[in-house]
Amino acid sequence: MLKAFLSLTRPANLVTAVADVLAGMAIAGYFTMYAPAPAPVGWLCLATIGLYGGGVVFNDVFDAELDAIERPERPIPSGIVSKNAATLLAVILLLIGIVASFSVNQTAGFLAIAIAVASVVYDRFGKHHNLLGPLNMGLCRGLNLLLGVSIIPEQVMPWAWVGLVPIAYIAAITMISRGEVHGGSATTLRAAGLLYALVIACVAALAQRRQQLGTALPFLLLFGYYIFPPLWRAVKEPIGRNIGLAVKAGVLSLIVMNAAWVAAFGSFPLAMLVFCLLPLSRLLAKVFAVT
């Protein structure tokens, strides 16, 4: 039963959400410009776990009828977890995320509310729209990055634009995932590949602007190595299994992208620490579903 409840939260994905907020903190300069206090870091890591976990649990709640047909082995359609119990878990997780964020500051708290609203809107409505759905899902990740930035509230507005990068990346993954069950379109997959390339170019350009391209480049190369080969296999043969592997690679590789963000802001030790979250996420992905 416990494993079923945990599987609803996508534990491997939760690690990528923590990487988001750590990258946001680095962007804000928290680890280099300030003597970092551990409490706000801990609160925001807890917050993103609650917010992401609550969002994906609500996803399964709203998809219960469809999953009964397409993924009957999942906890809710299989009957291991009732829809009411899953709904309660989702609400509790979102509340934990919001309360933990307000424990840091008001800016973080309001960003957490925005993330919670955006995730529930996506789960209930956004996913059914071909264009708005991917953008809605990307918005959740963009706001999550800014949740990390909000550890220094006055840094949110100057760096708000960086939230567009994860929006583009997650929009690409969401486009790909549409074909995970029944197969997809090679054209859509190629478009997602272009968005991937755009994301890498944006991070590289910012790193160059900050004279940290040499520090960020190893992570960007690894990022490309992890995401493009599975995508290319899906382009050549756009069947459900290949697309699922491409989606899984894209989600887990968020950690590598976040490590590149951290490196671009001149914190190589922290970038390595973020990168070391990847083995943990991959290990959890062997036990729990990612998509």
C-alpha distance (Angstrom), angle and dihedral (degrees) to the residues before:
residue distance angle dihedral
M1 . . .
L2 3.81 . .
K3 3.80 91.0 .
A4 3.81 89.5 51.1
F5 3.82 91.8 53.8
L6 3.80 90.7 45.8
S7 3.80 91.4 49.6
L8 3.81 89.7 57.6
T9 3.82 89.1 62.1
R10 3.86 94.5 51.8
P11 3.85 95.6 -130.0
A12 3.82 94.0 -160.8
N13 3.81 89.0 56.5
L14 3.80 92.3 48.9
V15 3.80 88.4 64.5
T16 3.81 89.6 56.4
A17 3.82 89.4 52.5
V18 3.80 90.3 54.7
A19 3.81 88.0 51.1
D20 3.83 87.9 54.6
V21 3.78 94.5 57.9
L22 3.81 93.1 43.1
A23 3.81 88.2 54.2
G24 3.80 89.5 49.0
M25 3.78 91.0 52.3
A26 3.80 90.0 52.0
I27 3.81 90.7 49.7
A28 3.81 89.0 52.6
G29 3.80 88.8 52.6
Y30 3.79 93.7 -119.2
F31 3.80 95.3 141.0
T32 3.80 97.5 43.4
M33 3.81 107.4 29.6
Y34 3.79 97.7 39.9
A35 3.79 138.4 41.2
P36 3.81 93.7 -107.8
A37 3.79 116.4 -128.9
P38 3.82 110.6 -147.7
A39 3.82 97.1 -141.1
P40 3.85 97.9 71.5
V41 3.81 89.7 45.6
G42 3.79 90.5 52.7
W43 3.81 93.7 45.9
L44 3.80 93.0 51.2
C45 3.80 92.5 46.5
L46 3.80 88.8 52.1
A47 3.81 89.7 45.5
T48 3.80 94.8 54.5
I49 3.80 91.3 46.9
G50 3.81 89.5 53.9
L51 3.78 94.9 44.5
Y52 3.79 96.1 45.8
G53 3.79 93.1 41.3
G54 3.79 92.7 49.6
G55 3.79 91.4 47.8
V56 3.79 95.8 52.7
V57 3.81 92.9 43.6
F58 3.81 89.0 54.6
N59 3.80 87.0 49.7
D60 3.80 90.0 61.2
V61 3.81 91.5 43.3
F62 3.80 92.3 56.1
D63 3.82 92.2 41.3
A64 3.80 96.0 48.6
E65 3.81 95.4 111.0
L66 3.80 93.7 45.4
D67 3.81 91.8 45.0
A68 3.80 89.2 53.1
I69 3.81 85.3 67.3
E70 3.80 103.8 31.9
R71 3.84 103.2 27.1
P72 3.82 107.8 18.4
E73 3.82 90.9 161.7
R74 3.81 92.8 69.8
P75 3.83 117.6 108.4
I76 3.81 98.8 -104.7
P77 3.83 101.7 43.7
S78 3.82 90.4 40.2
G79 3.81 88.9 57.2
I80 3.81 96.0 -122.1
V81 3.81 90.3 116.1
S82 3.80 121.9 29.7
K83 3.79 119.6 -131.4
N84 3.82 90.4 -119.7
A85 3.80 92.1 53.2
A86 3.80 91.0 48.0
T87 3.80 91.0 49.2
L88 3.81 91.1 51.8
L89 3.81 90.3 49.1
A90 3.81 91.1 50.9
V91 3.81 93.0 50.3
I92 3.82 92.5 47.7
L93 3.81 91.9 49.5
L94 3.81 93.0 49.5
L95 3.80 91.0 48.7
I96 3.81 90.6 50.0
G97 3.81 88.6 52.2
I98 3.80 93.3 50.4
V99 3.82 96.0 43.9
A100 3.81 92.2 46.8
S101 3.80 90.0 51.1
F102 3.80 93.6 50.6
S103 3.82 86.5 51.4
V104 3.82 86.3 68.1
N105 3.81 100.6 42.1
Q106 3.81 142.3 -50.9
T107 3.79 94.1 -95.8
A108 3.80 90.6 57.5
G109 3.79 90.2 45.9
F110 3.79 94.4 53.7
L111 3.80 90.8 45.6
A112 3.80 88.1 52.9
I113 3.80 90.5 52.9
A114 3.81 89.1 50.1
I115 3.82 90.7 50.7
A116 3.81 91.8 49.0
V117 3.81 92.1 49.7
A118 3.81 93.3 45.2
S119 3.80 92.4 49.7
V120 3.81 94.7 49.3
V121 3.82 91.1 45.7
Y122 3.79 88.8 52.6
D123 3.81 93.2 47.2
R124 3.80 93.6 49.2
F125 3.80 103.8 32.4
G126 3.80 116.8 -6.2
K127 3.78 99.2 66.8
H128 3.80 90.3 63.6
H129 3.83 93.1 62.2
N130 3.80 118.6 82.6
L131 3.81 95.2 -147.0
L132 3.79 106.2 21.0
G133 3.80 93.0 44.0
P134 3.82 97.3 65.0
L135 3.82 90.8 41.6
N136 3.81 90.7 49.7
M137 3.80 91.6 50.7
G138 3.80 90.8 46.4
L139 3.80 89.9 50.9
C140 3.80 89.7 60.6
R141 3.81 90.7 57.1
G142 3.78 93.6 42.3
L143 3.79 90.6 53.8
N144 3.80 89.5 45.9
L145 3.80 90.2 57.5
L146 3.80 89.0 50.1
L147 3.80 89.1 49.3
G148 3.79 85.8 66.5
V149 3.81 91.2 46.7
S150 3.81 89.1 52.8
I151 3.80 90.4 72.1
I152 3.84 80.1 91.0
P153 3.83 100.6 36.4
E154 3.80 96.6 -161.3
Q155 3.82 90.0 59.2
V156 3.82 94.5 61.6
M157 3.80 98.3 81.4
P158 3.83 97.1 44.5
W159 3.81 90.5 50.6
A160 3.81 99.9 33.8
W161 3.80 90.7 108.4
V162 3.82 92.3 66.2
G163 3.79 86.9 71.0
L164 3.80 87.0 74.4
V165 3.81 90.9 69.8
P166 3.83 97.3 63.1
I167 3.81 88.0 40.4
A168 3.82 88.9 60.7
Y169 3.80 93.0 43.2
I170 3.80 96.7 48.0
A171 3.80 90.5 42.9
A172 3.81 86.8 58.0
I173 3.81 92.4 50.2
T174 3.81 91.1 46.8
M175 3.82 90.3 51.3
I176 3.80 89.4 52.4
S177 3.80 93.9 46.8
R178 3.82 92.4 60.4
G179 3.81 87.9 80.9
E180 3.78 97.1 44.9
V181 3.80 95.7 108.1
H182 3.80 105.7 30.7
G183 3.80 102.2 20.0
G184 3.77 128.7 -96.4
S185 3.77 148.1 -125.1
A186 3.81 122.2 -78.2
T187 3.82 87.9 -146.2
T188 3.80 91.7 57.6
L189 3.79 90.4 47.3
R190 3.81 91.4 51.8
A191 3.82 90.2 49.9
A192 3.80 88.6 52.3
G193 3.80 88.7 51.3
L194 3.79 90.2 55.4
L195 3.81 89.9 52.3
Y196 3.80 89.0 50.3
A197 3.81 89.7 53.3
L198 3.81 90.8 47.6
V199 3.80 91.0 53.1
I200 3.81 92.0 51.2
A201 3.80 90.5 47.9
C202 3.83 91.8 50.8
V203 3.80 93.9 51.2
A204 3.82 90.7 44.8
A205 3.81 91.7 49.9
L206 3.80 92.1 50.8
A207 3.81 90.9 46.8
Q208 3.81 89.6 51.2
R209 3.80 91.0 48.4
R210 3.79 88.9 53.8
Q211 3.83 90.8 44.3
Q212 3.79 90.6 -117.1
L213 3.81 101.0 109.6
G214 3.80 91.7 115.7
T215 3.80 89.7 54.9
A216 3.81 94.5 46.6
L217 3.82 98.7 38.9
P218 3.85 97.7 81.5
F219 3.78 90.2 53.8
L220 3.81 92.6 46.2
L221 3.81 90.7 50.9
L222 3.80 90.6 50.2
F223 3.79 89.5 46.8
G224 3.80 90.8 55.6
Y225 3.81 91.1 44.7
Y226 3.79 91.5 55.3
I227 3.81 99.5 44.6
F228 3.81 108.1 34.5
P229 3.84 104.3 54.8
P230 3.85 94.5 54.5
L231 3.80 89.2 45.0
W232 3.80 91.8 50.4
R233 3.81 91.4 51.0
A234 3.80 88.1 52.5
V235 3.82 91.0 49.5
K236 3.81 90.9 53.0
E237 3.81 92.5 45.8
P238 3.83 111.3 15.1
I239 3.79 97.4 -166.0
G240 3.79 124.1 140.6
R241 3.80 96.4 -101.9
N242 3.81 94.6 51.7
I243 3.78 91.7 45.4
G244 3.79 90.8 49.7
L245 3.81 90.2 53.2
A246 3.82 90.4 48.9
V247 3.81 90.7 51.4
K248 3.80 92.0 47.5
A249 3.81 91.2 50.2
G250 3.81 90.6 48.3
V251 3.78 94.1 51.2
L252 3.80 96.9 45.7
S253 3.81 91.7 44.2
L254 3.79 89.2 63.3
I255 3.79 83.6 87.6
V256 3.81 90.9 60.3
M257 3.80 91.2 47.3
N258 3.79 89.5 51.6
A259 3.80 90.1 49.5
A260 3.82 87.2 54.2
W261 3.81 89.9 51.9
V262 3.80 90.2 52.3
A263 3.80 91.9 47.5
A264 3.81 90.3 49.3
F265 3.79 87.7 60.1
G266 3.77 92.6 53.8
S267 3.78 103.0 -102.3
F268 3.81 106.0 119.7
P269 3.85 95.9 164.8
L270 3.81 90.9 53.1
A271 3.81 89.7 44.4
M272 3.79 88.9 56.6
L273 3.80 90.1 47.5
V274 3.81 90.5 53.3
F275 3.80 90.7 45.9
C276 3.80 89.5 53.7
L277 3.80 87.9 64.4
L278 3.83 87.4 71.9
P279 3.84 96.1 76.9
L280 3.80 89.5 49.7
S281 3.79 91.5 50.4
R282 3.81 91.8 47.1
L283 3.78 91.1 49.3
L284 3.79 91.1 52.1
A285 3.82 89.5 46.4
K286 3.81 88.8 62.3
V287 3.79 90.3 58.0
F288 3.82 102.9 33.4
A289 3.80 133.0 37.6
V290 3.80 117.7 -99.4
T291 3.82 99.0 -164.8
